Amino acid sequence: MANQTTAKSKAAEPAQPIGTMSVIAPALGWLIPGAGHMIQKRWIRGVLLLVSIGTLFVLGLMMQGHIYKANGGDILDILGFIGDLGAGGLYITTLTMNWGQGAIAFAIADYGTKFMIVAGLLNFIAVADAYHIAIGKKQ
Amino acid sequence: MTVHLTHFSAAFVFALFASIVFGITHRETTRDMVRYGLYCFAMFMGGVLLAGWAMWLIRR
């Protein structure tokens, strides 16, 4: 009986409302890594994310890594583009400045390409984390 | 400006920053974040060393 009452009250609970922060924090976090946390006053986490993701991306660029543009060709190129896109503002700046366009001439440059893709993918995780904080699923 | 990292230093930098992000995003409390970050870092570097020695053995 008690279980039925609990089940009914759970079913009657309204869905989590979509607040402004649950839209702004992920969007800002995508544009500037860590900003989604900082806007929610998670300063240390935000700064650590900014430094980690930013350093990985910039190091990748300085290692002569290649940046992927939107393409409909090889599946690995498409996945590379999706990974790079995760870096948000860093990716947009890199494209605007026409950086990362050289051919990969040595092994470390290939590592640089992977650094930038991973930086973007890590930022996707950070964006999801910022969203979870905004909806109250995480502290 | 070009940076030339060795294979080991590239793996170290990668492990360090990826572990920080994993620690922050995958755990709830600060203590758990630090512990999980250290665990990820140890796994990354352990994997690098194991793979390195495995390749050395295969080459011989």
N, CA and C atoms of all chains as a GROMACS GRO file, in nm:
protein
  597
    1MET      N    1   0.083  -0.121   0.000
    1MET     CA    2   0.000   0.000   0.000
    1MET      C    3   0.086   0.127   0.000
    2ALA      N    4   0.184   0.122   0.093
    2ALA     CA    5   0.274   0.238   0.101
    2ALA      C    6   0.354   0.252  -0.027
    3ASN      N    7   0.394   0.137  -0.085
    3ASN     CA    8   0.470   0.140  -0.210
    3ASN      C    9   0.387   0.201  -0.323
    4GLN      N   10   0.256   0.166  -0.324
    4GLN     CA   11   0.168   0.219  -0.428
    4GLN      C   12   0.158   0.371  -0.417
    5THR      N   13   0.145   0.418  -0.291
    5THR     CA   14   0.135   0.562  -0.268
    5THR      C   15   0.262   0.633  -0.316
    6THR      N   16   0.378   0.574  -0.282
    6THR     CA   17   0.506   0.632  -0.324
    6THR      C   18   0.515   0.636  -0.476
    7ALA      N   19   0.474   0.525  -0.538
    7ALA     CA   20   0.481   0.519  -0.684
    7ALA      C   21   0.391   0.624  -0.747
    8LYS      N   22   0.270   0.641  -0.687
    8LYS     CA   23   0.177   0.741  -0.741
    8LYS      C   24   0.233   0.882  -0.727
    9SER      N   25   0.292   0.911  -0.608
    9SER     CA   26   0.345   1.046  -0.586
    9SER      C   27   0.463   1.072  -0.679
   10LYS      N   28   0.543   0.966  -0.710
   10LYS     CA   29   0.657   0.984  -0.802
   10LYS      C   30   0.606   1.014  -0.943
   11ALA      N   31   0.498   0.942  -0.980
   11ALA     CA   32   0.444   0.962  -1.114
   11ALA      C   33   0.382   1.100  -1.128
   12ALA      N   34   0.330   1.152  -1.014
   12ALA     CA   35   0.265   1.283  -1.020
   12ALA      C   36   0.364   1.399  -1.022
   13GLU      N   37   0.493   1.369  -0.989
   13GLU     CA   38   0.594   1.476  -0.988
   13GLU      C   39   0.610   1.537  -1.126
   14PRO      N   40   0.611   1.669  -1.135
   14PRO     CA   41   0.630   1.732  -1.266
   14PRO      C   42   0.772   1.709  -1.317
   15ALA      N   43   0.790   1.712  -1.447
   15ALA     CA   44   0.923   1.696  -1.505
   15ALA      C   45   1.009   1.814  -1.463
   16GLN      N   46   1.143   1.790  -1.460
   16GLN     CA   47   1.236   1.896  -1.422
   16GLN      C   48   1.218   2.017  -1.515
   17PRO      N   49   1.184   2.134  -1.461
   17PRO     CA   50   1.164   2.250  -1.550
   17PRO      C   51   1.296   2.292  -1.613
   18ILE      N   52   1.288   2.338  -1.736
   18ILE     CA   53   1.408   2.384  -1.805
   18ILE      C   54   1.428   2.531  -1.770
   19GLY      N   55   1.524   2.556  -1.682
   19GLY     CA   56   1.552   2.694  -1.641
   19GLY      C   57   1.644   2.761  -1.741
   20THR      N   58   1.659   2.891  -1.722
   20THR     CA   59   1.748   2.966  -1.811
   20THR      C   60   1.891   2.915  -1.801
   21MET      N   61   1.931   2.886  -1.676
   21MET     CA   62   2.069   2.843  -1.655
   21MET      C   63   2.101   2.710  -1.725
   22SER      N   64   2.000   2.623  -1.737
   22SER     CA   65   2.025   2.494  -1.801
   22SER      C   66   2.046   2.508  -1.953
   23VAL      N   67   2.018   2.626  -2.006
   23VAL     CA   68   2.046   2.652  -2.148
   23VAL      C   69   2.174   2.736  -2.161
   24ILE      N   70   2.186   2.837  -2.073
   24ILE     CA   71   2.300   2.929  -2.083
   24ILE      C   72   2.432   2.860  -2.045
   25ALA      N   73   2.429   2.783  -1.935
   25ALA     CA   74   2.554   2.722  -1.887
   25ALA      C   75   2.617   2.628  -1.991
   26PRO      N   76   2.542   2.533  -2.051
   26PRO     CA   77   2.605   2.448  -2.153
   26PRO      C   78   2.652   2.527  -2.276
   27ALA      N   79   2.571   2.627  -2.318
   27ALA     CA   80   2.608   2.705  -2.437
   27ALA      C   81   2.737   2.783  -2.412
   28LEU      N   82   2.743   2.847  -2.295
   28LEU     CA   83   2.863   2.925  -2.261
   28LEU      C   84   2.983   2.832  -2.239
   29GLY      N   85   2.956   2.716  -2.178
   29GLY     CA   86   3.062   2.617  -2.154
   29GLY      C   87   3.119   2.563  -2.284
   30TRP      N   88   3.035   2.551  -2.385
   30TRP     CA   89   3.085   2.505  -2.516
   30TRP      C   90   3.172   2.614  -2.581
   31LEU      N   91   3.125   2.740  -2.570
   31LEU     CA   92   3.197   2.850  -2.634
   31LEU      C   93   3.332   2.876  -2.565
   32ILE      N   94   3.330   2.878  -2.433
   32ILE     CA   95   3.454   2.899  -2.356
   32ILE      C   96   3.464   2.784  -2.256
   33PRO      N   97   3.557   2.690  -2.276
   33PRO     CA   98   3.567   2.576  -2.184
   33PRO      C   99   3.574   2.620  -2.037
   34GLY      N  100   3.491   2.562  -1.953
   34GLY     CA  101   3.492   2.593  -1.810
   34GLY      C  102   3.398   2.706  -1.771
   35ALA      N  103   3.354   2.786  -1.869
   35ALA     CA  104   3.269   2.901  -1.838
   35ALA      C  105   3.131   2.857  -1.787
   36GLY      N  106   3.086   2.740  -1.831
   36GLY     CA  107   2.957   2.688  -1.784
   36GLY      C  108   2.959   2.659  -1.635
   37HIS      N  109   3.078   2.624  -1.583
   37HIS     CA  110   3.093   2.601  -1.439
   37HIS      C  111   3.111   2.733  -1.366
   38MET      N  112   3.189   2.822  -1.427
   38MET     CA  113   3.218   2.950  -1.360
   38MET      C  114   3.090   3.033  -1.342
   39ILE      N  115   3.002   3.030  -1.443
   39ILE     CA  116   2.879   3.109  -1.433
   39ILE      C  117   2.789   3.055  -1.322
   40GLN      N  118   2.814   2.930  -1.280
   40GLN     CA  119   2.736   2.872  -1.170
   40GLN      C  120   2.816   2.873  -1.039
   41LYS      N  121   2.918   2.959  -1.039
   41LYS     CA  122   3.001   2.983  -0.920
   41LYS      C  123   3.083   2.862  -0.877
   42ARG      N  124   3.112   2.772  -0.972
   42ARG     CA  125   3.208   2.662  -0.947
   42ARG      C  126   3.341   2.710  -1.005
   43TRP      N  127   3.402   2.807  -0.935
   43TRP     CA  128   3.518   2.878  -0.989
   43TRP      C  129   3.638   2.788  -1.011
   44ILE      N  130   3.672   2.708  -0.910
   44ILE     CA  131   3.794   2.626  -0.921
   44ILE      C  132   3.778   2.522  -1.031
   45ARG      N  133   3.662   2.456  -1.035
   45ARG     CA  134   3.637   2.357  -1.139
   45ARG      C  135   3.644   2.422  -1.277
   46GLY      N  136   3.583   2.540  -1.288
   46GLY     CA  137   3.582   2.610  -1.416
   46GLY      C  138   3.722   2.646  -1.464
   47VAL      N  139   3.802   2.699  -1.371
   47VAL     CA  140   3.939   2.738  -1.409
   47VAL      C  141   4.021   2.615  -1.448
   48LEU      N  142   4.005   2.506  -1.371
   48LEU     CA  143   4.079   2.383  -1.404
   48LEU      C  144   4.039   2.329  -1.541
   49LEU      N  145   3.910   2.335  -1.572
   49LEU     CA  146   3.863   2.289  -1.703
   49LEU      C  147   3.919   2.377  -1.813
   50LEU      N  148   3.915   2.510  -1.790
   50LEU     CA  149   3.966   2.604  -1.891
   50LEU      C  150   4.114   2.579  -1.917
   51VAL      N  151   4.191   2.565  -1.810
   51VAL     CA  152   4.336   2.544  -1.825
   51VAL      C  153   4.363   2.410  -1.894
   52SER      N  154   4.293   2.304  -1.850
   52SER     CA  155   4.320   2.170  -1.905
   52SER      C  156   4.283   2.162  -2.053
   53ILE      N  157   4.160   2.200  -2.085
   53ILE     CA  158   4.113   2.188  -2.223
   53ILE      C  159   4.185   2.289  -2.313
   54GLY      N  160   4.201   2.411  -2.262
   54GLY     CA  161   4.270   2.515  -2.340
   54GLY      C  162   4.414   2.477  -2.369
   55THR      N  163   4.486   2.427  -2.268
   55THR     CA  164   4.626   2.390  -2.288
   55THR      C  165   4.638   2.275  -2.388
   56LEU      N  166   4.552   2.173  -2.376
   56LEU     CA  167   4.557   2.061  -2.470
   56LEU      C  168   4.537   2.110  -2.613
   57PHE      N  169   4.438   2.198  -2.631
   57PHE     CA  170   4.407   2.247  -2.766
   57PHE      C  171   4.524   2.331  -2.821
   58VAL      N  172   4.572   2.425  -2.740
   58VAL     CA  173   4.680   2.514  -2.786
   58VAL      C  174   4.808   2.436  -2.812
   59LEU      N  175   4.838   2.340  -2.724
   59LEU     CA  176   4.957   2.256  -2.745
   59LEU      C  177   4.944   2.179  -2.877
   60GLY      N  178   4.824   2.127  -2.902
   60GLY     CA  179   4.800   2.054  -3.027
   60GLY      C  180   4.827   2.142  -3.148
   61LEU      N  181   4.784   2.266  -3.137
   61LEU     CA  182   4.806   2.363  -3.246
   61LEU      C  183   4.955   2.393  -3.262
   62MET      N  184   5.024   2.408  -3.148
   62MET     CA  185   5.167   2.440  -3.152
   62MET      C  186   5.251   2.320  -3.196
   63MET      N  187   5.194   2.201  -3.189
   63MET     CA  188   5.265   2.082  -3.237
   63MET      C  189   5.238   2.060  -3.387
   64GLN      N  190   5.184   2.163  -3.452
   64GLN     CA  191   5.153   2.161  -3.596
   64GLN      C  192   5.042   2.062  -3.630
   65GLY      N  193   4.950   2.044  -3.534
   65GLY     CA  194   4.836   1.955  -3.559
   65GLY      C  195   4.743   2.010  -3.665
   66HIS      N  196   4.665   1.922  -3.723
   66HIS     CA  197   4.573   1.959  -3.831
   66HIS      C  198   4.433   1.978  -3.774
   67ILE      N  199   4.364   2.084  -3.818
   67ILE     CA  200   4.227   2.106  -3.772
   67ILE      C  201   4.131   2.066  -3.885
   68TYR      N  202   4.025   1.995  -3.849
   68TYR     CA  203   3.930   1.947  -3.949
   68TYR      C  204   3.820   2.051  -3.972
   69LYS      N  205   3.782   2.066  -4.100
   69LYS     CA  206   3.669   2.152  -4.134
   69LYS      C  207   3.548   2.063  -4.160
   70ALA      N  208   3.429   2.125  -4.168
   70ALA     CA  209   3.308   2.049  -4.200
   70ALA      C  210   3.328   1.979  -4.334
   71ASN      N  211   3.300   1.850  -4.337
   71ASN     CA  212   3.323   1.775  -4.461
   71ASN      C  213   3.226   1.658  -4.469
   72GLY      N  214   3.208   1.607  -4.587
   72GLY     CA  215   3.118   1.492  -4.607
   72GLY      C  216   3.193   1.376  -4.668
   73GLY      N  217   3.323   1.370  -4.641
   73GLY     CA  218   3.407   1.266  -4.703
   73GLY      C  219   3.427   1.144  -4.616
   74ASP      N  220   3.553   1.116  -4.587
   74ASP     CA  221   3.590   0.998  -4.509
   74ASP      C  222   3.530   1.005  -4.368
   75ILE      N  223   3.490   0.888  -4.317
   75ILE     CA  224   3.424   0.885  -4.185
   75ILE      C  225   3.518   0.936  -4.075
   76LEU      N  226   3.647   0.907  -4.086
   76LEU     CA  227   3.741   0.955  -3.984
   76LEU      C  228   3.755   1.107  -3.988
   77ASP      N  229   3.745   1.164  -4.108
   77ASP     CA  230   3.749   1.311  -4.121
   77ASP      C  231   3.625   1.373  -4.056
   78ILE      N  232   3.510   1.307  -4.077
   78ILE     CA  233   3.385   1.359  -4.018
   78ILE      C  234   3.394   1.352  -3.865
   79LEU      N  235   3.444   1.240  -3.814
   79LEU     CA  236   3.457   1.225  -3.668
   79LEU      C  237   3.559   1.325  -3.612
   80GLY      N  238   3.666   1.349  -3.688
   80GLY     CA  239   3.765   1.449  -3.649
   80GLY      C  240   3.703   1.586  -3.639
   81PHE      N  241   3.617   1.618  -3.734
   81PHE     CA  242   3.548   1.748  -3.733
   81PHE      C  243   3.458   1.760  -3.609
   82ILE      N  244   3.383   1.651  -3.580
   82ILE     CA  245   3.293   1.655  -3.463
   82ILE      C  246   3.373   1.675  -3.335
   83GLY      N  247   3.487   1.606  -3.326
   83GLY     CA  248   3.573   1.622  -3.208
   83GLY      C  249   3.624   1.764  -3.196
   84ASP      N  250   3.676   1.817  -3.305
   84ASP     CA  251   3.730   1.955  -3.304
   84ASP      C  252   3.622   2.056  -3.269
   85LEU      N  253   3.502   2.033  -3.322
   85LEU     CA  254   3.390   2.126  -3.300
   85LEU      C  255   3.358   2.143  -3.151
   86GLY      N  256   3.385   2.040  -3.073
   86GLY     CA  257   3.356   2.045  -2.929
   86GLY      C  258   3.433   2.155  -2.858
   87ALA      N  259   3.546   2.197  -2.914
   87ALA     CA  260   3.628   2.299  -2.848
   87ALA      C  261   3.566   2.438  -2.858
   88GLY      N  262   3.456   2.451  -2.932
   88GLY     CA  263   3.379   2.575  -2.936
   88GLY      C  264   3.456   2.696  -2.983
   89GLY      N  265   3.474   2.792  -2.894
   89GLY     CA  266   3.540   2.918  -2.929
   89GLY      C  267   3.682   2.898  -2.978
   90LEU      N  268   3.752   2.802  -2.918
   90LEU     CA  269   3.890   2.775  -2.961
   90LEU      C  270   3.892   2.729  -3.107
   91TYR      N  271   3.796   2.644  -3.141
   91TYR     CA  272   3.786   2.593  -3.279
   91TYR      C  273   3.751   2.706  -3.376
   92ILE      N  274   3.654   2.788  -3.337
   92ILE     CA  275   3.612   2.899  -3.424
   92ILE      C  276   3.728   2.996  -3.447
   93THR      N  277   3.799   3.029  -3.338
   93THR     CA  278   3.915   3.119  -3.350
   93THR      C  279   4.020   3.060  -3.443
   94THR      N  280   4.048   2.931  -3.426
   94THR     CA  281   4.150   2.865  -3.508
   94THR      C  282   4.113   2.870  -3.656
   95LEU      N  283   3.986   2.844  -3.686
   95LEU     CA  284   3.941   2.849  -3.826
   95LEU      C  285   3.949   2.991  -3.880
   96THR      N  286   3.906   3.086  -3.796
   96THR     CA  287   3.906   3.227  -3.839
   96THR      C  288   4.048   3.275  -3.871
   97MET      N  289   4.143   3.234  -3.787
   97MET     CA  290   4.282   3.278  -3.806
   97MET      C  291   4.354   3.192  -3.910
   98ASN      N  292   4.286   3.091  -3.962
   98ASN     CA  293   4.344   3.001  -4.062
   98ASN      C  294   4.466   2.925  -4.008
   99TRP      N  295   4.460   2.889  -3.880
   99TRP     CA  296   4.568   2.809  -3.820
   99TRP      C  297   4.537   2.660  -3.839
  100GLY      N  298   4.638   2.578  -3.820
  100GLY     CA  299   4.618   2.432  -3.822
  100GLY      C  300   4.582   2.377  -3.959
  101GLN      N  301   4.630   2.442  -4.064
  101GLN     CA  302   4.593   2.398  -4.199
  101GLN      C  303   4.705   2.324  -4.271
  102GLY      N  304   4.821   2.316  -4.206
  102GLY     CA  305   4.936   2.253  -4.273
  102GLY      C  306   4.922   2.102  -4.282
  103ALA      N  307   5.003   2.043  -4.373
  103ALA     CA  308   5.004   1.897  -4.385
  103ALA      C  309   5.082   1.839  -4.268
  104ILE      N  310   5.041   1.720  -4.223
  104ILE     CA  311   5.109   1.655  -4.111
  104ILE      C  312   5.238   1.592  -4.164
  105ALA      N  313   5.351   1.647  -4.117
  105ALA     CA  314   5.479   1.605  -4.173
  105ALA      C  315   5.558   1.513  -4.081
  106PHE      N  316   5.522   1.508  -3.952
  106PHE     CA  317   5.596   1.422  -3.858
  106PHE      C  318   5.502   1.370  -3.749
  107ALA      N  319   5.550   1.269  -3.674
  107ALA     CA  320   5.463   1.197  -3.580
  107ALA      C  321   5.402   1.289  -3.475
  108ILE      N  322   5.482   1.382  -3.424
  108ILE     CA  323   5.434   1.471  -3.318
  108ILE      C  324   5.318   1.559  -3.368
  109ALA      N  325   5.322   1.594  -3.498
  109ALA     CA  326   5.212   1.673  -3.554
  109ALA      C  327   5.082   1.592  -3.551
  110ASP      N  328   5.093   1.462  -3.573
  110ASP     CA  329   4.974   1.376  -3.565
  110ASP      C  330   4.923   1.371  -3.421
  111TYR      N  331   5.015   1.369  -3.325
  111TYR     CA  332   4.974   1.376  -3.184
  111TYR      C  333   4.900   1.508  -3.159
  112GLY      N  334   4.950   1.614  -3.219
  112GLY     CA  335   4.886   1.746  -3.203
  112GLY      C  336   4.742   1.743  -3.253
  113THR      N  337   4.721   1.678  -3.368
  113THR     CA  338   4.584   1.663  -3.421
  113THR      C  339   4.495   1.592  -3.320
  114LYS      N  340   4.548   1.486  -3.261
  114LYS     CA  341   4.470   1.410  -3.162
  114LYS      C  342   4.446   1.491  -3.035
  115PHE      N  343   4.544   1.572  -2.996
  115PHE     CA  344   4.529   1.660  -2.878
  115PHE      C  345   4.408   1.751  -2.897
  116MET      N  346   4.396   1.809  -3.017
  116MET     CA  347   4.287   1.904  -3.042
  116MET      C  348   4.152   1.833  -3.045
  117ILE      N  349   4.149   1.713  -3.104
  117ILE     CA  350   4.023   1.638  -3.107
  117ILE      C  351   3.981   1.600  -2.965
  118VAL      N  352   4.078   1.552  -2.886
  118VAL     CA  353   4.046   1.512  -2.749
  118VAL      C  354   4.004   1.633  -2.665
  119ALA      N  355   4.068   1.748  -2.688
  119ALA     CA  356   4.028   1.870  -2.615
  119ALA      C  357   3.880   1.899  -2.642
  120GLY      N  358   3.839   1.885  -2.768
  120GLY     CA  359   3.698   1.907  -2.802
  120GLY      C  360   3.606   1.806  -2.737
  121LEU      N  361   3.647   1.680  -2.738
  121LEU     CA  362   3.564   1.576  -2.676
  121LEU      C  363   3.553   1.595  -2.525
  122LEU      N  364   3.665   1.635  -2.463
  122LEU     CA  365   3.662   1.662  -2.318
  122LEU      C  366   3.569   1.779  -2.288
  123ASN      N  367   3.566   1.877  -2.380
  123ASN     CA  368   3.477   1.991  -2.358
  123ASN      C  369   3.330   1.949  -2.368
  124PHE      N  370   3.301   1.852  -2.454
  124PHE     CA  371   3.164   1.799  -2.460
  124PHE      C  372   3.123   1.742  -2.322
  125ILE      N  373   3.217   1.669  -2.260
  125ILE     CA  374   3.189   1.612  -2.126
  125ILE      C  375   3.168   1.725  -2.024
  126ALA      N  376   3.253   1.828  -2.034
  126ALA     CA  377   3.241   1.942  -1.941
  126ALA      C  378   3.107   2.013  -1.960
  127VAL      N  379   3.062   2.023  -2.085
  127VAL     CA  380   2.932   2.087  -2.114
  127VAL      C  381   2.819   2.006  -2.051
  128ALA      N  382   2.826   1.874  -2.064
  128ALA     CA  383   2.723   1.788  -2.004
  128ALA      C  384   2.724   1.803  -1.852
  129ASP      N  385   2.844   1.816  -1.795
  129ASP     CA  386   2.856   1.833  -1.650
  129ASP      C  387   2.795   1.966  -1.606
  130ALA      N  388   2.820   2.071  -1.683
  130ALA     CA  389   2.762   2.203  -1.652
  130ALA      C  390   2.609   2.195  -1.656
  131TYR      N  391   2.558   2.121  -1.753
  131TYR     CA  392   2.412   2.104  -1.762
  131TYR      C  393   2.357   2.030  -1.640
  132HIS      N  394   2.427   1.925  -1.598
  132HIS     CA  395   2.382   1.848  -1.481
  132HIS      C  396   2.382   1.933  -1.354
  133ILE      N  397   2.479   2.022  -1.343
  133ILE     CA  398   2.481   2.114  -1.228
  133ILE      C  399   2.362   2.210  -1.236
  134ALA      N  400   2.336   2.258  -1.358
  134ALA     CA  401   2.227   2.357  -1.376
  134ALA      C  402   2.090   2.298  -1.343
  135ILE      N  403   2.069   2.170  -1.372
  135ILE     CA  404   1.937   2.111  -1.343
  135ILE      C  405   1.932   2.050  -1.203
  136GLY      N  406   2.042   2.060  -1.128
  136GLY     CA  407   2.043   2.013  -0.991
  136GLY      C  408   2.070   1.865  -0.975
  137LYS      N  409   2.114   1.800  -1.082
  137LYS     CA  410   2.145   1.657  -1.074
  137LYS      C  411   2.280   1.634  -1.007
  138LYS      N  412   2.364   1.738  -1.009
  138LYS     CA  413   2.496   1.729  -0.948
  138LYS      C  414   2.523   1.857  -0.871
  139GLN      N  415   2.603   1.847  -0.764
  139GLN     CA  416   2.636   1.966  -0.683
  139GLN      C  417   2.741   2.052  -0.750
  140MET      N  418   5.519   2.955  -3.384
  140MET     CA  419   5.594   2.889  -3.276
  140MET      C  420   5.559   2.740  -3.272
  141THR      N  421   5.661   2.657  -3.276
  141THR     CA  422   5.638   2.513  -3.278
  141THR      C  423   5.689   2.448  -3.151
  142VAL      N  424   5.613   2.353  -3.100
  142VAL     CA  425   5.654   2.278  -2.981
  142VAL      C  426   5.688   2.136  -3.022
  143HIS      N  427   5.804   2.088  -2.979
  143HIS     CA  428   5.842   1.950  -3.008
  143HIS      C  429   5.848   1.872  -2.876
  144LEU      N  430   5.744   1.796  -2.848
  144LEU     CA  431   5.742   1.713  -2.728
  144LEU      C  432   5.794   1.575  -2.763
  145THR      N  433   5.855   1.509  -2.665
  145THR     CA  434   5.892   1.369  -2.686
  145THR      C  435   5.764   1.285  -2.674
  146HIS      N  436   5.772   1.160  -2.713
  146HIS     CA  437   5.654   1.074  -2.704
  146HIS      C  438   5.607   1.062  -2.558
  147PHE      N  439   5.705   1.050  -2.467
  147PHE     CA  440   5.669   1.034  -2.326
  147PHE      C  441   5.607   1.163  -2.270
  148SER      N  442   5.668   1.278  -2.302
  148SER     CA  443   5.613   1.402  -2.247
  148SER      C  444   5.475   1.432  -2.306
  149ALA      N  445   5.454   1.395  -2.434
  149ALA     CA  446   5.320   1.412  -2.494
  149ALA      C  447   5.218   1.326  -2.420
  150ALA      N  448   5.257   1.202  -2.390
  150ALA     CA  449   5.166   1.112  -2.317
  150ALA      C  450   5.140   1.164  -2.176
  151PHE      N  451   5.245   1.221  -2.113
  151PHE     CA  452   5.232   1.275  -1.977
  151PHE      C  453   5.134   1.392  -1.974
  152VAL      N  454   5.153   1.484  -2.067
  152VAL     CA  455   5.066   1.604  -2.073
  152VAL      C  456   4.921   1.562  -2.100
  153PHE      N  457   4.905   1.470  -2.195
  153PHE     CA  458   4.771   1.420  -2.228
  153PHE      C  459   4.706   1.357  -2.104
  154ALA      N  460   4.780   1.269  -2.036
  154ALA     CA  461   4.726   1.200  -1.918
  154ALA      C  462   4.689   1.298  -1.809
  155LEU      N  463   4.774   1.398  -1.787
  155LEU     CA  464   4.752   1.496  -1.681
  155LEU      C  465   4.621   1.572  -1.703
  156PHE      N  466   4.605   1.630  -1.822
  156PHE     CA  467   4.488   1.715  -1.845
  156PHE      C  468   4.359   1.634  -1.862
  157ALA      N  469   4.370   1.518  -1.927
  157ALA     CA  470   4.249   1.433  -1.941
  157ALA      C  471   4.203   1.384  -1.803
  158SER      N  472   4.299   1.353  -1.714
  158SER     CA  473   4.264   1.305  -1.580
  158SER      C  474   4.194   1.415  -1.499
  159ILE      N  475   4.243   1.539  -1.514
  159ILE     CA  476   4.180   1.651  -1.441
  159ILE      C  477   4.033   1.664  -1.483
  160VAL      N  478   4.009   1.660  -1.616
  160VAL     CA  479   3.871   1.675  -1.665
  160VAL      C  480   3.786   1.556  -1.621
  161PHE      N  481   3.840   1.434  -1.632
  161PHE     CA  482   3.765   1.316  -1.588
  161PHE      C  483   3.729   1.325  -1.440
  162GLY      N  484   3.826   1.367  -1.359
  162GLY     CA  485   3.803   1.376  -1.215
  162GLY      C  486   3.690   1.474  -1.182
  163ILE      N  487   3.694   1.591  -1.246
  163ILE     CA  488   3.594   1.694  -1.218
  163ILE      C  489   3.455   1.651  -1.264
  164THR      N  490   3.448   1.588  -1.381
  164THR     CA  491   3.316   1.562  -1.441
  164THR      C  492   3.253   1.428  -1.399
  165HIS      N  493   3.333   1.337  -1.347
  165HIS     CA  494   3.278   1.204  -1.318
  165HIS      C  495   3.248   1.178  -1.171
  166ARG      N  496   3.281   1.271  -1.082
  166ARG     CA  497   3.257   1.248  -0.940
  166ARG      C  498   3.186   1.368  -0.876
  167GLU      N  499   3.128   1.344  -0.761
  167GLU     CA  500   3.045   1.447  -0.695
  167GLU      C  501   3.124   1.536  -0.599
  168THR      N  502   3.196   1.472  -0.506
  168THR     CA  503   3.263   1.551  -0.402
  168THR      C  504   3.408   1.579  -0.441
  169THR      N  505   3.464   1.682  -0.378
  169THR     CA  506   3.602   1.721  -0.408
  169THR      C  507   3.699   1.606  -0.382
  170ARG      N  508   3.680   1.539  -0.270
  170ARG     CA  509   3.769   1.429  -0.234
  170ARG      C  510   3.765   1.318  -0.340
  171ASP      N  511   3.642   1.284  -0.382
  171ASP     CA  512   3.627   1.180  -0.485
  171ASP      C  513   3.685   1.223  -0.619
  172MET      N  514   3.672   1.354  -0.648
  172MET     CA  515   3.727   1.406  -0.774
  172MET      C  516   3.878   1.388  -0.777
  173VAL      N  517   3.943   1.425  -0.665
  173VAL     CA  518   4.089   1.414  -0.658
  173VAL      C  519   4.131   1.267  -0.669
  174ARG      N  520   4.061   1.182  -0.596
  174ARG     CA  521   4.095   1.038  -0.598
  174ARG      C  522   4.078   0.979  -0.737
  175TYR      N  523   3.966   1.012  -0.803
  175TYR     CA  524   3.940   0.957  -0.936
  175TYR      C  525   4.038   1.014  -1.039
  176GLY      N  526   4.072   1.142  -1.024
  176GLY     CA  527   4.170   1.203  -1.114
  176GLY      C  528   4.305   1.134  -1.103
  177LEU      N  529   4.347   1.108  -0.979
  177LEU     CA  530   4.475   1.040  -0.957
  177LEU      C  531   4.470   0.897  -1.013
  178TYR      N  532   4.355   0.832  -0.994
  178TYR     CA  533   4.338   0.695  -1.045
  178TYR      C  534   4.350   0.694  -1.198
  179CYS      N  535   4.282   0.788  -1.265
  179CYS     CA  536   4.287   0.796  -1.412
  179CYS      C  537   4.430   0.823  -1.458
  180PHE      N  538   4.498   0.916  -1.388
  180PHE     CA  539   4.636   0.948  -1.426
  180PHE      C  540   4.726   0.826  -1.413
  181ALA      N  541   4.709   0.754  -1.303
  181ALA     CA  542   4.791   0.633  -1.283
  181ALA      C  543   4.761   0.529  -1.392
  182MET      N  544   4.634   0.514  -1.429
  182MET     CA  545   4.597   0.418  -1.533
  182MET      C  546   4.655   0.458  -1.669
  183PHE      N  547   4.646   0.589  -1.700
  183PHE     CA  548   4.701   0.638  -1.827
  183PHE      C  549   4.852   0.609  -1.833
  184MET      N  550   4.924   0.652  -1.728
  184MET     CA  551   5.069   0.638  -1.731
  184MET      C  552   5.111   0.493  -1.720
  185GLY      N  553   5.037   0.416  -1.642
  185GLY     CA  554   5.065   0.272  -1.632
  185GLY      C  555   5.046   0.206  -1.769
  186GLY      N  556   4.942   0.244  -1.838
  186GLY     CA  557   4.916   0.189  -1.972
  186GLY      C  558   5.026   0.226  -2.070
  187VAL      N  559   5.074   0.351  -2.060
  187VAL     CA  560   5.183   0.396  -2.147
  187VAL      C  561   5.309   0.312  -2.122
  188LEU      N  562   5.343   0.295  -1.994
  188LEU     CA  563   5.465   0.220  -1.960
  188LEU      C  564   5.453   0.072  -2.001
  189LEU      N  565   5.335   0.014  -1.975
  189LEU     CA  566   5.313  -0.126  -2.013
  189LEU      C  567   5.322  -0.144  -2.165
  190ALA      N  568   5.256  -0.055  -2.237
  190ALA     CA  569   5.258  -0.064  -2.384
  190ALA      C  570   5.401  -0.044  -2.436
  191GLY      N  571   5.475   0.047  -2.373
  191GLY     CA  572   5.614   0.072  -2.412
  191GLY      C  573   5.700  -0.052  -2.395
  192TRP      N  574   5.689  -0.114  -2.276
  192TRP     CA  575   5.768  -0.235  -2.251
  192TRP      C  576   5.722  -0.350  -2.341
  193ALA      N  577   5.593  -0.359  -2.369
  193ALA     CA  578   5.541  -0.465  -2.457
  193ALA      C  579   5.600  -0.450  -2.597
  194MET      N  580   5.605  -0.324  -2.644
  194MET     CA  581   5.662  -0.300  -2.778
  194MET      C  582   5.811  -0.332  -2.780
  195TRP      N  583   5.878  -0.300  -2.667
  195TRP     CA  584   6.022  -0.330  -2.657
  195TRP      C  585   6.045  -0.482  -2.664
  196LEU      N  586   5.960  -0.557  -2.596
  196LEU     CA  587   5.972  -0.704  -2.597
  196LEU      C  588   5.943  -0.760  -2.736
  197ILE      N  589   5.841  -0.708  -2.802
  197ILE     CA  590   5.804  -0.757  -2.936
  197ILE      C  591   5.918  -0.731  -3.035
  198ARG      N  592   5.984  -0.616  -3.017
  198ARG     CA  593   6.089  -0.577  -3.110
  198ARG      C  594   6.211  -0.667  -3.098
  199ARG      N  595   6.236  -0.724  -2.981
  199ARG     CA  596   6.356  -0.807  -2.958
  199ARG      C  597   6.344  -0.944  -3.023
   0.00000   0.00000   0.00000
